[in-house]
Amino acid sequence: MTTAHREPATMTDTAPPHLAVRAVRTLRHALSSVFARLYLVAVVLLTVWVLVVDSGDNPDASFAGVVPVIATLPVSLLLIVLPEHWSMLFLPIALGALVNAVVIGWCARALGRFRPGSGPSS
């Protein structure tokens, strides 16, 4: 009686690389929108403004960091913790800005597909 020798099955899943490629493609398409890029520029300018105001001797500087957090809601509010280090403030702002820019780009792309007169004729 012979027994067939079987190699142990390896877990090679091809879905994650395709999923990663698809995610990168979606991110690239979403961030190619002018509206998404303008939003990212606005968030960067607000963050630079916070750094400039905070470096000066201004009594209202303690509230300046709230402005970019509000501009990148809701993600920044979900991720923000009490900042013991500067990265705990800027990382949620950066992630919130990226998520919001992707949503803005997706919306701009989706709304750009519907042009007047491109629908079915009656």
C-alpha positions in Angstrom: 0.0 0.0 0.0 1.5 3.3 -1.0 0.7 6.6 0.6 0.7 9.7 -1.3 3.1 12.3 0.0 1.4 15.6 0.4 3.1 18.9 0.9 1.6 21.1 3.6 -0.7 23.7 2.1 0.8 27.1 2.2 -1.5 30.0 2.9 -0.9 32.2 0.0 -3.7 34.6 -0.3 -3.6 36.9 -3.4 -6.3 39.2 -2.1 -4.2 41.5 0.1 -1.8 42.6 -2.6 -4.7 43.3 -5.0 -6.5 45.0 -2.1 -3.4 47.1 -1.4 -3.1 48.0 -5.1 -6.7 48.9 -5.3 -6.4 51.1 -2.1 -3.4 52.9 -3.5 -5.2 53.5 -6.8 -8.3 54.8 -5.0 -6.1 57.1 -2.9 -4.3 58.4 -5.9 -7.5 59.1 -7.8 -9.1 60.8 -4.8 -6.1 63.0 -4.1 -5.8 64.0 -7.7 -8.9 66.2 -7.3 -8.3 70.0 -7.1 -10.7 70.3 -4.2 -8.9 67.6 -2.2 -5.6 69.3 -2.8 -6.9 72.7 -1.8 -8.2 71.2 1.4 -4.8 69.7 2.2 -3.1 73.1 1.5 -5.6 74.8 3.8 -4.9 72.3 6.6 -1.1 72.8 6.1 -1.5 76.6 6.2 -3.6 76.3 9.4 -1.0 74.1 11.0 1.8 76.5 10.1 -0.3 79.4 11.5 -0.6 77.4 14.8 3.2 77.0 14.9 3.7 80.7 14.3 1.1 81.9 16.8 2.4 79.4 19.4 6.0 80.6 19.0 5.1 84.2 19.8 4.1 85.8 23.1 0.3 85.8 22.5 -2.2 85.1 25.3 -4.6 83.4 22.9 -2.0 81.0 21.6 -3.3 78.2 23.8 -6.5 77.9 21.7 -4.8 78.1 18.3 -4.3 74.4 18.2 -8.0 73.8 18.2 -8.5 75.4 14.7 -6.7 72.6 12.7 -8.4 69.9 14.9 -11.8 71.4 14.0 -10.8 71.6 10.3 -10.0 67.9 10.3 -13.0 66.6 12.2 -14.2 63.9 12.8 -11.1 61.7 12.5 -8.8 64.1 14.4 -11.2 64.2 17.4 -11.4 60.4 17.5 -7.6 60.1 17.5 -6.5 63.0 19.6 -5.3 62.4 23.1 -3.9 64.7 25.6 -0.7 65.9 23.9 2.4 65.2 26.0 4.4 65.2 22.8 3.9 67.4 19.7 3.3 64.3 17.6 0.1 63.5 19.6 -1.4 66.7 18.2 -0.1 66.7 14.7 -0.6 63.0 13.9 -4.4 63.1 14.3 -4.5 66.3 12.3 -2.5 64.7 9.5 -4.6 61.5 9.5 -7.9 63.5 9.7 -6.8 65.7 6.8 -5.9 62.7 4.7 -9.2 60.9 5.4 -11.2 64.1 4.7 -9.2 64.8 1.5 -10.0 61.3 0.2 -13.7 61.8 0.9 -13.6 65.2 -0.8 -11.8 63.8 -3.8 -14.2 60.8 -4.0 -17.2 63.2 -3.8 -15.8 65.5 -6.5 -15.1 62.5 -8.7 -18.5 61.0 -8.2 -20.3 64.3 -8.8 -18.1 65.0 -11.8 -19.6 61.9 -13.6 -23.0 63.4 -13.6 -23.0 66.2 -16.2 -26.2 67.9 -17.5 -27.4 66.2 -20.7 -25.4 63.0 -20.1 -28.4 61.0 -18.7 -30.9 59.0 -20.7 -33.1 61.0 -23.0 -36.9 61.0 -22.5 
